Amino acid sequence: MSASLVGSEMCIRDRTYTVEAGDCLWNIAYEVYGTGTRWTVIYEANRDTIRDPGMIHIGQVLTIPAA
């Protein structure tokens, strides 16, 4: 499933998400999975590119595992 929203909203294509201003793993998880508590799923899938889960960067492309 692919979805694209405008502005600081999510842009998901082929199970990836490009981080935008104001994003955090909690908010991304909430939009993707319906609950922010699943932020650890996104973090674990991207441990090789996320050094600090509290510090993701604009433009960073994250893998979003299937629900």
TIVO-2410 file (N, C-alpha, C; in nm, 3 decimals):
# residues 67
REC num residu      c1      c2      c3 atome chaine
REC   1      M   0.084  -0.118   0.000     N      A
REC   1      M   0.000   0.000   0.000    CA      A
REC   1      M   0.088   0.124   0.000     C      A
REC   2      S   0.060   0.215  -0.087     N      A
REC   2      S   0.135   0.340  -0.093    CA      A
REC   2      S   0.042   0.455  -0.061     C      A
REC   3      A   0.094   0.552   0.013     N      A
REC   3      A   0.017   0.671   0.046    CA      A
REC   3      A   0.109   0.791   0.039     C      A
REC   4      S   0.052   0.904   0.006     N      A
REC   4      S   0.132   1.026   0.003    CA      A
REC   4      S   0.047   1.141   0.055     C      A
REC   5      L   0.096   1.210   0.157     N      A
REC   5      L   0.027   1.324   0.214    CA      A
REC   5      L   0.116   1.445   0.199     C      A
REC   6      V   0.057   1.564   0.211     N      A
REC   6      V   0.128   1.687   0.184    CA      A
REC   6      V   0.185   1.750   0.312     C      A
REC   7      G   0.287   1.832   0.297     N      A
REC   7      G   0.344   1.909   0.408    CA      A
REC   7      G   0.427   1.823   0.501     C      A
REC   8      S   0.407   1.842   0.632     N      A
REC   8      S   0.487   1.767   0.729    CA      A
REC   8      S   0.427   1.630   0.757     C      A
REC   9      E   0.329   1.591   0.676     N      A
REC   9      E   0.268   1.459   0.689    CA      A
REC   9      E   0.360   1.353   0.630     C      A
REC  10      M   0.322   1.230   0.647     N      A
REC  10      M   0.403   1.119   0.600    CA      A
REC  10      M   0.404   1.104   0.449     C      A
REC  11      C   0.509   1.047   0.400     N      A
REC  11      C   0.522   1.013   0.260    CA      A
REC  11      C   0.574   0.870   0.255     C      A
REC  12      I   0.481   0.775   0.241     N      A
REC  12      I   0.520   0.634   0.244    CA      A
REC  12      I   0.509   0.577   0.104     C      A
REC  13      R   0.614   0.511   0.061     N      A
REC  13      R   0.615   0.441  -0.067    CA      A
REC  13      R   0.698   0.316  -0.049     C      A
REC  14      D   0.645   0.204  -0.090     N      A
REC  14      D   0.719   0.079  -0.084    CA      A
REC  14      D   0.782   0.053   0.051     C      A
REC  15      R   0.705   0.076   0.157     N      A
REC  15      R   0.751   0.051   0.294    CA      A
REC  15      R   0.871   0.135   0.335     C      A
REC  16      T   0.881   0.254   0.285     N      A
REC  16      T   0.983   0.347   0.333    CA      A
REC  16      T   0.914   0.477   0.371     C      A
REC  17      Y   0.981   0.553   0.452     N      A
REC  17      Y   0.929   0.682   0.496    CA      A
REC  17      Y   1.044   0.781   0.500     C      A
REC  18      T   1.025   0.897   0.441     N      A
REC  18      T   1.126   1.002   0.443    CA      A
REC  18      T   1.091   1.101   0.554     C      A
REC  19      V   1.182   1.116   0.649     N      A
REC  19      V   1.161   1.202   0.765    CA      A
REC  19      V   1.150   1.348   0.721     C      A
REC  20      E   1.051   1.417   0.779     N      A
REC  20      E   1.029   1.559   0.752    CA      A
REC  20      E   1.038   1.637   0.882     C      A
REC  21      A   1.045   1.767   0.871     N      A
REC  21      A   1.055   1.855   0.989    CA      A
REC  21      A   0.943   1.824   1.088     C      A
REC  22      G   0.980   1.812   1.214     N      A
REC  22      G   0.883   1.788   1.319    CA      A
REC  22      G   0.852   1.642   1.346     C      A
REC  23      D   0.906   1.551   1.266     N      A
REC  23      D   0.879   1.408   1.284    CA      A
REC  23      D   0.955   1.351   1.404     C      A
REC  24      C   0.898   1.248   1.463     N      A
REC  24      C   0.966   1.166   1.563    CA      A
REC  24      C   0.914   1.025   1.543     C      A
REC  25      L   0.985   0.928   1.595     N      A
REC  25      L   0.946   0.788   1.574    CA      A
REC  25      L   0.807   0.760   1.629     C      A
REC  26      W   0.772   0.820   1.741     N      A
REC  26      W   0.639   0.801   1.800    CA      A
REC  26      W   0.529   0.845   1.702     C      A
REC  27      N   0.543   0.965   1.646     N      A
REC  27      N   0.441   1.016   1.554    CA      A
REC  27      N   0.433   0.934   1.426     C      A
REC  28      I   0.548   0.891   1.375     N      A
REC  28      I   0.549   0.808   1.255    CA      A
REC  28      I   0.477   0.676   1.284     C      A
REC  29      A   0.508   0.613   1.397     N      A
REC  29      A   0.443   0.488   1.435    CA      A
REC  29      A   0.292   0.507   1.451     C      A
REC  30      Y   0.253   0.618   1.509     N      A
REC  30      Y   0.110   0.646   1.526    CA      A
REC  30      Y   0.040   0.652   1.391     C      A
REC  31      E   0.100   0.722   1.295     N      A
REC  31      E   0.041   0.734   1.162    CA      A
REC  31      E   0.038   0.601   1.087     C      A
REC  32      V   0.143   0.523   1.101     N      A
REC  32      V   0.155   0.397   1.026    CA      A
REC  32      V   0.076   0.284   1.092     C      A
REC  33      Y   0.092   0.269   1.223     N      A
REC  33      Y   0.035   0.155   1.294    CA      A
REC  33      Y  -0.087   0.187   1.379     C      A
REC  34      G  -0.117   0.314   1.397     N      A
REC  34      G  -0.232   0.351   1.478    CA      A
REC  34      G  -0.201   0.367   1.626     C      A
REC  35      T  -0.074   0.347   1.663     N      A
REC  35      T  -0.032   0.366   1.801    CA      A
REC  35      T   0.116   0.404   1.804     C      A
REC  36      G   0.147   0.504   1.883     N      A
REC  36      G   0.285   0.550   1.894    CA      A
REC  36      G   0.375   0.452   1.967     C      A
REC  37      T   0.315   0.364   2.046     N      A
REC  37      T   0.396   0.270   2.124    CA      A
REC  37      T   0.473   0.171   2.036     C      A
REC  38      R   0.441   0.165   1.908     N      A
REC  38      R   0.513   0.074   1.816    CA      A
REC  38      R   0.633   0.142   1.753     C      A
REC  39      W   0.677   0.256   1.807     N      A
REC  39      W   0.795   0.325   1.752    CA      A
REC  39      W   0.917   0.236   1.757     C      A
REC  40      T   0.922   0.144   1.852     N      A
REC  40      T   1.037   0.054   1.864    CA      A
REC  40      T   1.048  -0.040   1.745     C      A
REC  41      V   0.937  -0.072   1.681     N      A
REC  41      V   0.939  -0.158   1.561    CA      A
REC  41      V   1.016  -0.086   1.450     C      A
REC  42      I   0.987   0.042   1.433     N      A
REC  42      I   1.057   0.122   1.331    CA      A
REC  42      I   1.204   0.137   1.370     C      A
REC  43      Y   1.229   0.164   1.497     N      A
REC  43      Y   1.366   0.180   1.544    CA      A
REC  43      Y   1.448   0.052   1.520     C      A
REC  44      E   1.395  -0.061   1.558     N      A
REC  44      E   1.467  -0.187   1.542    CA      A
REC  44      E   1.496  -0.218   1.394     C      A
REC  45      A   1.405  -0.182   1.306     N      A
REC  45      A   1.424  -0.206   1.163    CA      A
REC  45      A   1.529  -0.112   1.102     C      A
REC  46      N   1.562  -0.006   1.174     N      A
REC  46      N   1.654   0.096   1.122    CA      A
REC  46      N   1.772   0.123   1.215     C      A
REC  47      R   1.803   0.028   1.303     N      A
REC  47      R   1.912   0.046   1.400    CA      A
REC  47      R   2.044   0.082   1.335     C      A
REC  48      D   2.066   0.032   1.213     N      A
REC  48      D   2.193   0.060   1.145    CA      A
REC  48      D   2.206   0.204   1.100     C      A
REC  49      T   2.093   0.277   1.092     N      A
REC  49      T   2.098   0.417   1.048    CA      A
REC  49      T   2.054   0.516   1.156     C      A
REC  50      I   1.996   0.466   1.265     N      A
REC  50      I   1.952   0.553   1.375    CA      A
REC  50      I   2.041   0.528   1.495     C      A
REC  51      R   2.127   0.623   1.527     N      A
REC  51      R   2.215   0.610   1.644    CA      A
REC  51      R   2.142   0.640   1.773     C      A
REC  52      D   2.054   0.740   1.769     N      A
REC  52      D   1.978   0.782   1.886    CA      A
REC  52      D   1.831   0.790   1.845     C      A
REC  53      P   1.743   0.706   1.900     N      A
REC  53      P   1.603   0.709   1.857    CA      A
REC  53      P   1.532   0.841   1.883     C      A
REC  54      G   1.587   0.924   1.968     N      A
REC  54      G   1.529   1.056   1.993    CA      A
REC  54      G   1.578   1.161   1.896     C      A
REC  55      M   1.663   1.121   1.801     N      A
REC  55      M   1.725   1.216   1.710    CA      A
REC  55      M   1.728   1.159   1.568     C      A
REC  56      I   1.615   1.173   1.497     N      A
REC  56      I   1.613   1.135   1.356    CA      A
REC  56      I   1.627   1.264   1.275     C      A
REC  57      H   1.669   1.252   1.151     N      A
REC  57      H   1.705   1.370   1.074    CA      A
REC  57      H   1.618   1.388   0.950     C      A
REC  58      I   1.588   1.513   0.918     N      A
REC  58      I   1.513   1.546   0.798    CA      A
REC  58      I   1.583   1.484   0.678     C      A
REC  59      G   1.505   1.418   0.594     N      A
REC  59      G   1.559   1.355   0.473    CA      A
REC  59      G   1.601   1.211   0.493     C      A
REC  60      Q   1.610   1.168   0.617     N      A
REC  60      Q   1.648   1.029   0.646    CA      A
REC  60      Q   1.537   0.937   0.595     C      A
REC  61      V   1.576   0.830   0.526     N      A
REC  61      V   1.478   0.734   0.474    CA      A
REC  61      V   1.476   0.613   0.566     C      A
REC  62      L   1.357   0.589   0.621     N      A
REC  62      L   1.341   0.479   0.715    CA      A
REC  62      L   1.263   0.365   0.652     C      A
REC  63      T   1.300   0.243   0.686     N      A
REC  63      T   1.224   0.125   0.646    CA      A
REC  63      T   1.108   0.110   0.744     C      A
REC  64      I   0.989   0.089   0.692     N      A
REC  64      I   0.870   0.072   0.775    CA      A
REC  64      I   0.824  -0.074   0.761     C      A
REC  65      P   0.844  -0.155   0.865     N      A
REC  65      P   0.800  -0.295   0.858    CA      A
REC  65      P   0.648  -0.306   0.849     C      A
REC  66      A   0.603  -0.413   0.787     N      A
REC  66      A   0.458  -0.436   0.777    CA      A
REC  66      A   0.399  -0.451   0.916     C      A
REC  67      A   0.276  -0.409   0.930     N      A
REC  67      A   0.206  -0.417   1.059    CA      A
REC  67      A   0.187  -0.561   1.094     C      A
***
